[in-house]
């Protein structure tokens, strides 16, 4: 695989398009890295949001049964 990449780079340099090839490669690599990073961050926040929602629902149900109402409406 490394030999193939080396041969392609030498051919690109021989034909005078090495700069364009390197720019296109950098563009593609950075696009993939940015996409993966954004998807990871969005997935992390979605997972945290779901866990917090489930935790809040479970804790809320338990607290409603165990604690008296927060406002005393008798007066």
Order of alpha helices (4+ residues) and beta strands (2+ residues): alpha-alpha
